[in-house]
């Protein structure tokens, strides 16, 4: 079970971390799909090997966007002393419960749907 007592202690910082995480994830997904567009451009220009290479790289990048976004979040949190304790708690929860479950749980509590 996710530690709700520590969650309440770090609530504001976790909210800020989740906003950073969602922005980062959105930008990484956007760049992945831009890669698909570039691949389509080269495909229609007749450069099939380059198009396949770009599409493959974009796909692999998209598959790694969650670990990459968490790594970027850790780096940004490390630069700010006020966010680092919450990031350590978040890392411990992710290690114990998995990233998808923890992020979903935090989203439900920090940004409830109307």
N, C-alpha and C positions, 0 to 999 in steps of 0.2 A: 504494500500500500504506500502511496506517496505521502510523504511527511507533511501534513497540513499545518502543523505548528510552525515549522520553518518557512512554509509557504507564506503564512501571514506575516512573518517577520520580514521577508524579502519581497513582499507583494509589489511595491512600487518599482523596485529594481527589476523584478522579473517582467513586469509590464513593459518596461523600457527595452529589456533584452529581447522580448518577443516582437516588439515593433521593429527592432533592428534586424532580427532574424527573418521576419516576413518581407521586409524591404529587400534584403539581400537575396532571398530565395526568388522573389519576383524578378529582380534584375538578372539573376543567373538563368532563370527559365527564358526570359526574353532574349538574352544573348544566344541561348541554344537554338531557339526558333529562328533567330536572324541567321544563324549558321545554315539552317535548312533552306532558308530563302536564297542564300548565296549559292548553296549546292544546286538548287533548282535553276538559278540563273546560268550556272556553268553547264548544267545538263542541257538546257535548251540552246546553248551556244555550241554544243557538240563536243565539249570536253568531258567525256564520261568518266575517265579515271579520276580527274580532279574533283568532279561532282561527288563521286562515291567516297573519296577520301574525306572531303569536307562534311558530307552527311554522316559518315561513320564517326568522325571526331565530335560532331555536334551531338550525336546519340550518346556516345560514351560520356561526354561532358554532362548531358542531361541526366544520365543515370547516377552520376556522382554529385548532383547539385545539393542533396541534403548534407552529406559529409563535408563538402566544400563550404556550404553556408554556415555550418556549425563551427568549422575551423576559422572562418572569417569572424564569426561572432566571438569566439574565444580570444582572438587577436585584438578585437576592438575592446572587449571587456578587460583584457590585461592592461590596456592603456589607461583605464580609469579605476582608481582605487574604490570608488563607491559601488561599482558594479561587480568587482571581482568576487566577493563572498557569495553573492547570488549566483554567479556563474559556476563557482565550485559546487554549490548545492545542486544546480541544474545538471552539471556533469555527473554527479553522483546518482541522481535520479535517473538520468538517461542510461547510465551503466547498469543500473538495477532493473529498470522497467522497459527500456527501449525508447528510442527517440520519438517514434510516431505516437506511442501511448502518452508519453509525458507532454509533448507539445500539444496534443489534442486536449488533454486534461487541463493544461494551463489556459489554452484558448477558451475552453468552456467556462472557466472561473474568472478570467480576467476580461474577456470580451464576450459576455453572454448575448445570445441572440434574442431579439425582442419577441 
